[in-house]
Amino acid sequence: MHKSVFFLCLIGLLSIVPLQSQVIRIPEKFDFMSSPDQYGISTLLRLYFEKYQYQGVIMTDVTEKALSKKIAPNEYGVIIKKKSNFFITRMQVVILDYEGNEIAVSPEGTSREKEFRYAYIEAIRAAMDQFTALKNRTLLTTTPTESKPTTSTPEPQAILEGKAPLPERKVTVEQYLEARTLSANSIGLYKQKGLTPTLVLYKTSSRDCFMVTQNDAPKGVLLYRNQQWFWEYYEENQLRIVPQYIAGL
C-alpha cells in the first residue's frame, strides 16, 4: 500500500517537472519601449508566465531584436506585436522557439486608453488573460492559430520629503507588487505568490493618484510621477515617501 502511494506521488511529480522547467526568456526592452522594462511590462509578463507555471526570465540589457540569439534549443522567447492608431491600441504576445519560429500567438488585447502607460498595460493583460496555450499549458503542441478570433538589491528605503530621490537602479522581480482588481473602485497590491493584498488602493478622479489602506486602515496616498509610483504617508508626524515597484498598474 505504501509503495503504491509512493509510486503514484513520484509519477505526479515527474509529470509536473517539465512544465515548471520550461523557460521563457523575456527581453528587458521591447521595440516600442524607450527604456528597459518601461511601465513594468517585462516584469508583468514574467508574473503572468509564473502564474501559468512557466519559468519567466528577464534578459538584462537584451532587446527584442537580439532575443533570438539568447534562446537555447530547449527554451522559448517572447515578443510583442503592437498595432496602434489614434483610437485604439492592439497587442499580441508571441511565443518563439530557439529558431525564431512563432509557436503560439495570443488573441489580440486591446485598449482605448489615450495614455501609453495605461493602454499598453491594459492591452497586454487582456492578451495574456485569453492566452489559452499558456493557461492550459499546451505550449509544445500549439501552433500559431489562436490569434484568429539578477543580482538582488536592497528593499526600497523610505525617504523623507526634501531629500534627494533614490538613484536609478535595477529592481528584482521580488521587489515588485502585482496589481489585481478587487472591485470597480479598488485594486489590491500583492507580493509575489501572495494570497492577500499588502496594500489596497481606492480610485480617485486622477489615474495617477490612489487612496491607500493597509490592514483596513487609511495609510496615505499612492502618486505617480517621473514614471515611478510613490507611497506617501505620515508616521510620527513626519511625511515619508516610499518608492513602489508595481506591475500592472
C-alpha positions as CSV (number, residue, x, y, z in Angstrom):
1,M,0.0,0.0,0.0
2,H,2.7,2.5,1.0
3,K,4.8,1.5,-2.1
4,S,1.8,2.2,-4.4
5,V,1.2,5.6,-2.8
6,F,4.9,6.4,-3.2
7,F,4.9,5.5,-6.9
8,L,1.8,7.5,-7.6
9,C,3.3,10.5,-5.9
10,L,6.5,10.0,-7.9
11,I,4.6,9.8,-11.2
12,G,2.7,13.0,-10.3
13,L,6.0,14.8,-9.5
14,L,7.6,13.7,-12.8
15,S,4.6,15.0,-14.7
16,I,4.9,18.4,-13.1
17,V,8.6,18.9,-13.7
18,P,8.6,19.5,-17.5
19,L,6.1,22.3,-17.0
20,Q,8.0,24.1,-14.3
21,S,11.3,23.7,-16.2
22,Q,10.1,25.3,-19.4
23,V,11.9,28.6,-19.7
24,I,10.5,31.6,-21.5
25,R,13.1,34.4,-22.0
26,I,11.8,38.0,-21.9
27,P,13.6,40.9,-23.4
28,E,14.2,43.7,-20.9
29,K,13.4,46.2,-23.7
30,F,10.8,45.7,-26.3
31,D,10.8,47.6,-29.6
32,F,8.1,50.0,-28.5
33,M,9.9,50.9,-25.3
34,S,12.1,53.9,-24.8
35,S,13.8,52.4,-21.6
36,P,14.3,49.0,-20.1
37,D,11.2,47.4,-18.5
38,Q,9.3,50.6,-19.2
39,Y,6.0,50.7,-17.3
40,G,7.0,47.4,-15.7
41,I,5.8,45.5,-18.8
42,S,8.6,42.9,-18.8
43,T,8.0,42.3,-15.1
44,L,4.3,41.9,-15.8
45,L,4.9,39.3,-18.4
46,R,7.2,37.4,-16.0
47,L,4.5,37.4,-13.4
48,Y,2.0,36.0,-15.9
49,F,4.3,33.2,-17.0
50,E,4.9,32.2,-13.4
51,K,1.2,32.2,-12.8
52,Y,0.8,29.8,-15.7
53,Q,3.7,27.6,-14.3
54,Y,6.5,28.6,-16.7
55,Q,9.8,30.0,-15.7
56,G,9.9,33.6,-16.9
57,V,13.4,35.0,-17.2
58,I,14.0,38.7,-17.9
59,M,17.1,39.1,-20.0
60,T,19.1,42.1,-18.8
61,D,20.3,44.5,-21.4
62,V,18.7,42.4,-24.2
63,T,16.4,44.0,-26.7
64,E,13.6,42.3,-28.6
65,K,15.6,42.1,-31.8
66,A,18.6,40.4,-30.1
67,L,16.4,37.9,-28.2
68,S,16.6,35.0,-30.7
69,K,20.4,34.8,-30.2
70,K,19.9,34.2,-26.5
71,I,17.4,31.3,-26.6
72,A,18.7,27.8,-26.0
73,P,17.2,24.8,-28.0
74,N,15.0,23.7,-25.1
75,E,13.8,27.3,-24.3
76,Y,11.4,29.8,-25.6
77,G,11.3,33.6,-26.1
78,V,8.6,36.2,-26.2
79,I,8.0,39.2,-28.4
80,I,5.0,41.6,-28.6
81,K,3.3,42.7,-31.8
82,K,1.8,46.2,-31.5
83,K,-0.6,48.0,-33.8
84,S,-1.9,51.3,-32.7
85,N,-3.8,54.3,-34.1
86,F,-5.4,57.4,-32.6
87,F,-8.4,55.5,-31.3
88,I,-7.1,52.1,-30.1
89,T,-4.0,50.1,-29.1
90,R,-3.8,46.5,-30.2
91,M,-1.2,44.0,-28.8
92,Q,-0.4,40.3,-29.2
93,V,2.0,38.2,-27.2
94,V,4.0,35.8,-29.4
95,I,6.0,32.8,-28.1
96,L,9.0,31.8,-30.2
97,D,11.2,28.7,-30.3
98,Y,15.0,28.9,-30.4
99,E,15.0,29.3,-34.2
100,G,12.7,32.3,-34.1
101,N,9.6,30.4,-35.3
102,E,6.2,31.5,-33.9
103,I,4.8,28.6,-32.0
104,A,1.9,30.3,-30.2
105,V,0.2,33.7,-30.6
106,S,-2.2,35.2,-28.1
107,P,-5.6,36.7,-29.0
108,E,-5.4,40.4,-29.6
109,G,-5.6,42.5,-26.5
110,T,-7.0,46.0,-27.0
111,S,-7.3,49.3,-25.1
112,R,-8.9,52.6,-25.9
113,E,-6.8,54.5,-23.2
114,K,-5.1,57.5,-24.6
115,E,-2.0,57.5,-22.4
116,F,0.6,54.9,-23.4
117,R,1.2,53.5,-20.0
118,Y,-2.4,52.6,-19.4
119,A,-3.0,51.5,-23.0
120,Y,0.0,49.1,-23.1
121,I,-0.7,47.5,-19.7
122,E,-4.4,47.1,-20.3
123,A,-3.9,45.5,-23.8
124,I,-1.2,43.1,-22.6
125,R,-3.2,42.0,-19.6
126,A,-6.2,41.3,-22.0
127,A,-4.0,39.3,-24.3
128,M,-2.4,37.3,-21.5
129,D,-5.7,36.6,-19.8
130,Q,-7.0,35.0,-23.0
131,F,-3.8,33.1,-23.9
132,T,-5.1,29.5,-23.7
133,A,-1.9,27.9,-24.9
134,L,-0.2,29.2,-21.7
135,K,-3.2,28.9,-19.4
136,N,-3.8,25.2,-20.4
137,R,0.0,24.5,-20.5
138,T,-0.2,23.2,-24.1
139,L,2.6,25.3,-25.4
140,L,4.5,22.4,-27.0
141,T,1.6,21.3,-29.1
142,T,0.1,24.6,-30.0
143,T,0.5,26.2,-33.5
144,P,0.2,29.9,-34.1
145,T,-3.5,29.9,-35.0
146,E,-5.0,31.0,-31.7
147,S,-4.8,34.7,-32.7
148,K,-7.5,34.3,-35.3
149,P,-10.6,35.0,-33.1
150,T,19.8,39.3,-11.4
151,T,21.6,40.3,-8.6
152,S,19.5,41.0,-5.5
153,T,19.2,44.6,-4.4
154,P,18.1,46.1,-1.0
155,E,14.4,46.6,-0.3
156,P,13.2,50.1,-1.2
157,Q,14.0,52.5,1.6
158,A,11.7,55.2,2.9
159,I,13.0,58.8,2.3
160,L,11.7,62.0,3.9
161,E,10.4,64.8,1.8
162,G,13.1,67.3,0.9
163,K,15.9,64.8,0.5
164,A,17.3,63.8,-2.9
165,P,15.4,61.0,-4.7
166,L,16.8,57.5,-4.8
167,P,19.2,56.9,-7.7
168,E,18.1,54.8,-10.6
169,R,18.9,51.1,-10.2
170,K,18.0,47.6,-11.2
171,V,14.9,46.1,-9.4
172,T,14.4,42.4,-8.9
173,V,11.0,40.8,-9.5
174,E,10.7,40.0,-5.8
175,Q,10.6,43.8,-5.1
176,Y,7.5,44.2,-7.4
177,L,4.0,44.2,-6.2
178,E,1.4,42.9,-8.6
179,A,-1.8,44.9,-9.1
180,R,-5.0,42.9,-9.2
181,T,-8.5,44.3,-9.5
182,L,-10.7,43.7,-6.4
183,S,-13.8,45.7,-7.4
184,A,-14.8,48.5,-9.8
185,N,-13.2,51.0,-7.4
186,S,-10.4,49.1,-5.7
187,I,-7.1,47.4,-6.6
188,G,-5.1,45.1,-4.4
189,L,-1.2,45.1,-4.4
190,Y,0.1,41.6,-3.9
191,K,3.6,40.3,-3.2
192,Q,4.9,37.5,-5.4
193,K,2.7,34.4,-4.8
194,G,0.8,36.3,-2.1
195,L,-2.8,35.4,-1.3
196,T,-3.8,38.6,0.5
197,P,-3.1,42.2,-0.6
198,T,-0.3,44.0,1.1
199,L,-2.0,47.3,0.2
200,V,-5.4,48.2,-1.1
201,L,-5.8,51.1,-3.4
202,Y,-9.0,53.1,-4.0
203,K,-9.5,55.1,-7.2
204,T,-9.8,58.9,-7.2
205,S,-10.6,61.3,-10.0
206,S,-7.0,61.1,-11.2
207,R,-5.4,58.0,-12.7
208,D,-2.1,59.0,-11.1
209,C,-3.4,59.1,-7.6
210,F,-4.9,56.4,-5.3
211,M,-6.0,56.4,-1.7
212,V,-4.2,53.7,0.3
213,T,-5.3,51.4,3.1
214,Q,-3.2,48.9,5.0
215,N,-4.9,46.4,7.3
216,D,-8.2,48.1,6.6
217,A,-6.9,51.4,7.9
218,P,-6.2,54.6,5.9
219,K,-2.5,54.9,5.1
220,G,-1.7,57.9,2.8
221,V,-1.8,58.1,-1.0
222,L,-0.1,56.5,-3.9
223,L,1.2,59.0,-6.5
224,Y,2.7,58.5,-10.0
225,R,5.4,61.0,-11.2
226,N,8.5,60.7,-13.3
227,Q,7.5,57.2,-14.4
228,Q,7.6,55.9,-10.8
229,W,5.0,55.2,-8.1
230,F,5.5,56.7,-4.7
231,W,3.6,55.8,-1.5
232,E,3.3,58.9,0.7
233,Y,2.1,58.7,4.3
234,Y,2.7,60.3,7.8
235,E,4.5,58.4,10.5
236,E,5.3,60.0,13.9
237,N,4.3,63.4,12.4
238,Q,6.8,63.1,9.5
239,L,6.0,62.7,5.9
240,R,7.5,59.5,4.4
241,I,7.9,58.8,0.7
242,V,8.5,55.2,-0.3
243,P,9.1,54.2,-3.9
244,Q,6.8,51.4,-5.0
245,Y,7.6,49.0,-7.9
246,I,4.2,47.8,-9.2
247,A,3.4,45.6,-12.2
248,G,0.1,46.0,-14.0
249,L,-1.0,49.4,-12.7
